[in-house]
């Protein structure tokens, strides 16, 4: 399929099916249970209510979080972290086919397949993709024992090292090991960044929706730029840009003193 339709169609067609099952479950099988909502109360239930306070107690109110200091700085730093992290994650999986083709051109015999991903090399894409769930699991464990700033700065330094190796060595074995490691490292920090993005204590109630939206949008911008670099530029350009962003991420991770 990859050889016939290209890597873009391959990635889209293999990713979309994973969204079908959650959509079906959310639409048809998940129903609210337990406490009655005001719209489901009968007339007798309403008669039994003593006052409006009893009615509002049926819902679980969200406790307001007071405003936090330096909110704009917090949002900026978290947005930049999300941008670089998503850029690395998407760039890793999207850059692999280009790096493999480059390695084939440098070491291949010059036939028609030397500039394409073929045969057992397709397993490289699978290895890189499978590193994501493994990294998410490891991230959940490591975040319990290692502080946010330490974990993210160390991981960013390791990702920078991975892309530095890719600049020097282009063979298939190096590409497989390094890019799989890079995807694993991205996934380790992605989970905790999602928690930060949905933490009212980091933004305060007033800025929670706005801050979450800005950070999420920054991640989408990062994925779009990573896709453009991997698709339309030389692999060396994408590698160098990701290396520089990883170095920037080290400084940004160390500056997030507001989140433990």
N, C-alpha and C positions, 0 to 999 in steps of 0.2 A: 504493500500500500504506500509506503514511504517513497519507494523508488518510482511508482507510477504517478502519484498525485503531488509529491513534494512534501517537505517537512511541515509547512504551515497547515495544510489540510490534514495531515496526520495528527498533529497536536490538537487541533480543534475537534476532530472527529473522535479522538480517544478521550478527550476531557469532558465533552458534553454529556455522555451517558452517566457520569457520576452525579450529575445534578438532577437526573430524572427521578430517581428513587426518593431523595429527600423532598422533592416537590410533591410527589404523590402522598407521602406520609404526612406532610404538613397539611395538605389539603383535605384528605379524606379520613385519616385515622386518629389524629391528635384532637382531642376534645377537652374542654375545661371540665374539671371535676372538683368536688369538695364544696367550698363555700358558694352559696347562691349569689348571683349578681342581682342588682336592683331590677334589671329588666325581666328576670325570671321569677320574681316574687309573685305569689298569689295574693288575692284580696285579703285572705285570712292572715297571711304573713304580715301584710301592711298594717292590719288592725292590731296585731300583737306588738308592733313597734311602739315604744314609749315616746321617743322623740327623734329628732333628726340626727342626733349623735349616734344613736343605735344604728340608724341606716348607714351612716358613713363608716361605721366600724366593720361593716361587712367586707369592705375593701381593705387591701393592705397598703396603707399610705407609704409613700417614699419619703423618708426623712430628709429634710432639707440640709444641704451642706453649706456652711458659711463661705463667703468669698475667700479666695486664697490670694496671697501676694504674688506679684510678678506673673500674672496669668498670661500675658502676651509672650513673655519670654519662655514660659513653660510650653505653650502651644508651638512656638517656633522650634524649640529644641526637639520636641516629640515629633513634629512634622518632618524635620530633617532626618531624624532617625528612621522613621517609617519610610521615607523616600529612598534612602540609601539601602535599607534592608530589602524592600520589595524590588528595587533595581537589581540587587545582587541575586535575589531568588529567581526572578524571571530571566535575568541575564544569563544565569548559569545554565538553565535548561534550554534556552533559545540559542546560546552560543555553542553548545556542544556539536550540532551538525556542521556548523561552519568550521570549527576546529578540526573535526574528523576529516572533512573534505580537504582542508589544508594539509593535514598529515598525509593523506593519501596522495596528494599531488607531489609532496616532497619525497615520499618514499616509494610511490607506485611505479609500475613499469611504463606508464604513459598510455595505457589503453583507455577505452571509453568509460570504464568504471572507476578509474583512479581519482576522479574528481567528484565522487558521489559517496553517500553512505550506503553500504550494501552488506548483505550476508550477515555474519555474526556480529558485525559492528552495530546492528540495530539494538543489540542487547545493552549497549552503552547507554542508550536513552532510557531503557528500563531501569538500569542500575542507578542512574541519576535521579529518576522519578521516585524510586523506592526509598531513596535516602531521606525524602521529605517526611513520611510518617515516623521513621525511626528517629529523626532529629526532633520532631515534636514531642515524642515520648521522652527522650533524653532531656529536652529542655524543661519539661515539667518536673523532672527529678532534680536537675541541677539548680533550678531556681529556688528550690526549698533550702539549699545549703549555701548558695553563692549569691552575694549581693548583686543588684541590678547593674551597677556601674562596672563592677569587676567582670562579671560574666560577659556583658556586651562589648567592653573594650578588648578583652582577651580574644573573643570570637572574631571581632573585626580585624585584629592584628593577624590572626590565623588565616582569615580570608584573603587579606592583603598578601600574605606569604604565598598562598595558593596561586594567585594571579601573577605574582612575580615569577614563580616557577614556570607558569605557562608561557610567559614572554620568552624565556630562555630555551625551554624544551617543548617540542611540538609533536613528539611521537604518540602513537595511539595509547600505549600503556600509561604514559604520564597524563594524557588528557583524561582517560577514564578515571584514574585514581584521584587526581586533583579536583576534577569537576564534581565527582561524587562527594568528595570531602567538602567542597564548597557548598553544595546543596544541603548537606547534613548540617553544616555550621549555620547556614541561613535559617534552617527550620528550628534549630535550638533556640534562637532569639525571637523568632516570629511569634511564638505563642505568648511570651511575656509582653511583647509589644502590643498584642491584641488586648491583653488584660489592662495594660496602662491606658490604652485608647478608650476603654469602657469603664474607667475608674472615676466615679464622681468626686472622690477625695482629692484627685490630682487637679481637677478643673474647678471644683465648686459647682453648685447647682446652676448658677446663672450662666456659666460658660460651658456647661457639660455638652449640650447639643452642638453648639458652634464649634467647640474644640474638637469633638469627635469627628464632625464633618470635615473640618480642615485637615486633620491628620489622615483620615481615610482618603480624601482627595489627593493628598500628597503621595500616598502610596500608589494610586492609580496613575498619576503622572509619572512616577518612577517606572512602573511597568510599561507604559507607552514608550518612554524614551529607551528603555532596555530593548524592547522589541524593534524599534527603529534602528538602533545601533547594530543589533545582531543581524538584521535583515538586509540593510543597505550599506553598511560600512565594512571595511576590512576587519577581520577578527582581532588584529593587533590593536586597532583603535578602541574596540569594546573592552579589551583586556586592560589597556592602560587606564581608561576612564574608570572602570570598576576598581582598579588598584588605588587610584587617587581618592575615590569616594570611600573606600574602606579605611584609608588613613584619616580622612575627615571624620568618619564615624567614630573612630577611637576618641578623638577630642570631644565630640558631641556626647558620647556615652559617659565620659568622665565628668561632663558639666551638668549632668542631670542629678543634682543633689537633692531635689525635692521628692524623688521616688526611691524607696528603699528596696 
